[in-house]
Amino acid sequence: MSTRINAVCCDITDLATDAIVNAANTTLLGGGGVDGAIHRAAGPELLQECRQLNGCRTGDAKITKGYRLKARHVIHTVGPVWHGGNSNEPALLTSCYRRSLELAVEHGLTSIAFPGISTGVYGYPQEAAAEIAVSTVRAFVASNSSLKEVIFCCFSESALRVYEQLLAE
């Protein structure tokens, strides 16, 4: 069985996948952008569960229930802040995608949606981040076929075009 990988432009909180990925901060207690939107849509129970997780290191991921979201779970991952690319950012961003996929498989999930991790306030350049996202997902699903669908959920039409071009290659 092959994994379907695609990109869409929509609000990630509206997706009915097994898991959506949250571009979280190290506290896991909510913030701006995608993180804030996911926390608001999931309701206060998400924050209560996140308080029990004792935060998360950059490049790692942790899983919670989805609560009021259409997604059954939220996988919280902490992307790197962009400092020009010489502070291990590519390896840390790769780790975010890999650890999120590993958690999905460990929990028997078959569909997952990713936002553009680190491309908001953390400043990671969109195209470089998308290349890492697509190559990491492709490498992972090549050796693990339990995932049926991976979605890259884009916030803008310009981001969607970047992903569509990469996925067409």
C-alpha positions as CSV (number, residue, x, y, z in Angstrom):
1,M,0.0,0.0,0.0
2,S,1.4,3.4,-0.9
3,T,0.9,6.6,1.1
4,R,-1.0,9.5,-0.5
5,I,1.0,12.7,0.0
6,N,-0.7,16.0,-0.9
7,A,-1.0,19.7,-0.1
8,V,-4.0,21.8,0.6
9,C,-4.7,25.4,1.5
10,C,-7.1,25.5,4.5
11,D,-7.4,25.9,8.2
12,I,-5.6,22.9,9.8
13,T,-8.1,22.8,12.7
14,D,-10.8,21.9,10.2
15,L,-9.1,18.7,9.0
16,A,-10.6,15.3,10.1
17,T,-7.3,13.3,10.1
18,D,-6.2,10.9,12.8
19,A,-3.7,13.7,13.8
20,I,-2.8,17.2,13.1
21,V,0.6,18.5,13.9
22,N,1.0,21.6,16.1
23,A,3.9,23.9,15.5
24,A,4.3,24.4,19.2
25,N,6.7,26.3,21.5
26,T,8.8,24.5,24.1
27,T,6.2,25.0,26.9
28,L,3.4,23.3,24.8
29,L,1.0,25.8,26.6
30,G,-0.2,27.6,23.5
31,G,1.0,30.7,21.7
32,G,0.3,32.5,18.5
33,G,-0.2,31.3,14.9
34,V,-1.0,27.7,14.3
35,D,-0.3,26.9,18.0
36,G,-2.9,29.4,19.3
37,A,-5.5,28.4,16.7
38,I,-5.2,24.7,17.6
39,H,-5.4,25.4,21.3
40,R,-8.5,27.6,20.8
41,A,-10.3,25.1,18.6
42,A,-9.4,22.1,20.8
43,G,-10.7,23.8,24.0
44,P,-9.3,24.1,27.5
45,E,-8.8,20.3,27.9
46,L,-5.9,20.4,25.5
47,L,-4.1,22.9,27.7
48,Q,-4.8,20.8,30.8
49,E,-3.2,17.7,29.1
50,C,-0.3,19.7,27.8
51,R,0.5,20.9,31.3
52,Q,1.2,17.3,32.2
53,L,3.8,16.8,29.5
54,N,6.5,19.0,31.0
55,G,7.2,20.8,27.7
56,C,9.1,19.6,24.7
57,R,12.6,20.0,23.3
58,T,13.2,21.6,19.9
59,G,13.2,18.8,17.3
60,D,11.1,16.5,19.4
61,A,7.3,15.8,19.5
62,K,4.6,14.7,21.9
63,I,1.1,13.5,21.4
64,T,-2.2,14.5,23.0
65,K,-5.9,13.9,22.4
66,G,-7.7,16.2,19.9
67,Y,-10.6,17.1,22.2
68,R,-13.0,19.4,20.3
69,L,-11.0,19.2,17.0
70,K,-12.1,17.0,14.1
71,A,-8.7,15.3,14.4
72,R,-8.5,12.6,17.0
73,H,-5.0,13.6,18.1
74,V,-2.6,16.6,18.2
75,I,1.1,15.9,17.7
76,H,3.0,18.9,19.2
77,T,6.5,19.5,17.7
78,V,8.9,22.3,18.4
79,G,10.6,23.6,15.3
80,P,13.8,25.6,15.3
81,V,14.0,29.4,15.2
82,W,15.8,30.4,12.0
83,H,19.2,32.0,12.7
84,G,20.5,31.9,9.1
85,G,20.9,28.1,8.7
86,N,24.1,27.6,10.6
87,S,22.7,26.7,14.0
88,N,21.6,23.1,13.2
89,E,18.2,24.3,11.9
90,P,17.9,21.9,9.0
91,A,18.6,18.8,11.2
92,L,16.2,20.1,13.9
93,L,13.4,20.7,11.4
94,T,14.0,17.2,9.9
95,S,13.7,15.8,13.3
96,C,10.4,17.5,13.9
97,Y,8.8,15.8,10.9
98,R,10.5,12.4,11.6
99,R,9.5,12.4,15.3
100,S,5.9,13.4,14.4
101,L,5.6,10.6,11.9
102,E,7.2,8.1,14.3
103,L,4.6,9.0,17.0
104,A,1.8,8.7,14.5
105,V,2.9,5.2,13.6
106,E,3.5,4.2,17.2
107,H,-0.1,5.1,18.0
108,G,-1.5,3.3,15.0
109,L,-2.6,6.4,13.2
110,T,-3.0,6.3,9.4
111,S,-3.5,10.0,8.5
112,I,-1.6,13.1,9.6
113,A,-1.6,16.8,8.6
114,F,1.4,19.1,9.0
115,P,1.5,22.9,9.0
116,G,4.6,24.7,7.8
117,I,6.7,24.1,10.9
118,S,8.9,27.0,11.8
119,T,7.8,29.2,8.8
120,G,5.8,31.7,10.8
121,V,7.2,33.8,13.7
122,Y,10.2,31.4,13.8
123,G,11.3,32.8,10.4
124,Y,12.4,29.6,8.6
125,P,12.4,30.4,4.8
126,Q,9.3,28.8,3.2
127,E,11.0,27.0,0.3
128,A,13.8,25.6,2.4
129,A,11.4,24.4,5.0
130,A,9.1,22.8,2.4
131,E,12.0,20.9,0.8
132,I,12.9,19.4,4.2
133,A,9.2,18.6,4.9
134,V,8.6,16.8,1.6
135,S,12.0,14.9,1.5
136,T,11.6,13.8,5.2
137,V,8.1,12.6,4.7
138,R,9.0,10.8,1.4
139,A,12.0,9.1,3.1
140,F,9.9,8.0,6.1
141,V,6.9,6.6,4.1
142,A,9.3,4.7,1.8
143,S,10.3,2.5,4.7
144,N,7.0,2.6,6.6
145,S,3.8,2.0,4.7
146,S,1.3,2.1,7.6
147,L,0.5,5.7,6.9
148,K,-2.2,6.0,4.3
149,E,-2.2,9.8,4.0
150,V,0.1,12.8,4.7
151,I,-1.2,16.3,4.2
152,F,0.8,19.5,4.0
153,C,-1.7,22.1,5.2
154,C,-0.7,25.5,3.8
155,F,-1.7,28.8,5.2
156,S,-1.4,30.7,1.9
157,E,-1.8,30.0,-1.8
158,S,1.9,30.9,-2.3
159,A,3.0,28.2,0.2
160,L,0.6,25.8,-1.5
161,R,2.3,26.4,-4.9
162,V,5.7,25.6,-3.3
163,Y,4.5,22.3,-2.0
164,E,2.6,21.4,-5.2
165,Q,5.8,22.0,-7.2
166,L,7.9,19.9,-4.8
167,L,5.3,17.1,-4.8
168,A,5.2,17.1,-8.6
169,E,9.0,16.4,-8.8
